[in-house]
Amino acid sequence: MEARSTEPGSTDPSRLSAILGWLHRAFDAVATWVTQLSWWKFALFALLSVIAASILQDELFSGDEIVTIKTKGGKQPEANITIDDSGIHFNPKTFKKPGEAGAATGA
């Protein structure tokens, strides 16, 4: 008798095989349909595919979220991390030592 995994992340091999089989048949059907299109229909299909991909990318991967980190005790975070269209920017917060804040003492 085989033991089955009841973990939420586990995948049944037959289920995975069925999904991959369905994806293969769907791809073959679309490929067959596209090869039967005339050139102007193919160009229209390609243009609509690019537009749909652009809309999907904007919806799924938009960088408009602002993340705020709050810490306990009112302390400020130790670094400033900014994520935008140009990339991830990490600016560590600099702390002054207690002796550096005042004027220099002379002899």
C-alpha positions in Angstrom: 0.0 0.0 0.0 1.4 3.4 -1.0 1.3 6.3 1.4 -0.1 9.5 -0.1 1.2 12.9 0.8 -1.6 15.2 2.2 0.6 18.3 2.3 -0.9 21.4 0.6 2.1 21.8 -1.7 2.3 18.2 -2.9 1.4 17.3 -6.5 0.0 14.1 -7.7 2.1 12.8 -10.7 -1.0 11.7 -12.7 -2.6 15.1 -12.1 0.6 16.9 -13.4 0.7 14.5 -16.4 -3.0 15.4 -17.2 -2.3 19.1 -17.0 0.8 18.8 -19.2 -1.1 16.7 -21.7 -3.9 19.3 -21.9 -1.4 22.1 -22.4 0.3 20.1 -25.2 -3.0 19.5 -27.0 -4.0 23.2 -26.5 -0.7 24.4 -28.0 -1.0 22.0 -30.9 -4.6 23.3 -31.6 -3.5 26.9 -31.6 -0.4 26.2 -33.7 -2.5 24.4 -36.3 -5.1 27.2 -36.3 -2.3 29.9 -36.7 -0.7 28.1 -39.6 -4.0 28.1 -41.5 -4.4 31.9 -41.2 -3.8 34.3 -44.1 -0.9 36.9 -43.7 -3.2 39.8 -42.8 -5.1 37.6 -40.2 -1.7 36.5 -38.8 -0.5 40.1 -38.5 -3.8 41.0 -36.7 -3.4 38.0 -34.4 0.2 39.0 -33.6 -0.8 42.6 -32.9 -3.6 41.5 -30.6 -1.2 39.1 -28.8 1.3 41.8 -28.2 -1.4 44.2 -26.9 -2.8 41.5 -24.6 0.7 40.7 -23.3 1.4 44.4 -22.6 -1.8 44.7 -20.6 -1.1 41.6 -18.7 2.4 42.7 -17.9 1.2 46.1 -16.7 -1.4 44.5 -14.4 0.8 41.8 -12.9 4.1 43.6 -12.7 3.2 47.2 -12.0 5.7 48.9 -9.6 3.2 51.3 -8.2 3.2 49.8 -4.7 4.7 51.8 -1.8 6.0 49.6 1.0 6.4 51.2 4.5 8.3 49.4 7.2 7.2 50.2 10.8 9.3 49.0 13.7 8.5 48.7 17.4 9.5 51.5 19.8 9.4 54.3 17.2 12.9 53.5 15.9 13.6 54.3 12.2 14.6 51.5 9.9 18.3 51.0 9.5 18.2 51.4 5.7 16.3 53.1 2.9 15.3 50.6 0.2 13.6 52.0 -2.9 12.2 49.8 -5.7 11.2 51.5 -8.9 11.3 51.1 -12.7 15.1 51.6 -12.8 15.8 48.9 -10.2 16.4 48.3 -6.5 18.2 51.1 -4.7 19.7 50.4 -1.2 20.9 53.4 0.8 22.1 52.4 4.3 21.3 54.8 7.1 24.4 56.4 8.6 24.6 56.8 12.4 26.7 59.4 14.1 28.7 58.3 17.1 28.0 60.1 20.3 31.3 62.0 20.3 30.9 63.2 16.7 27.8 65.3 17.3 29.4 68.0 19.4 32.3 70.4 18.7 35.8 69.2 18.8 37.4 69.7 22.2 40.9 71.1 22.4 43.6 70.9 25.1 
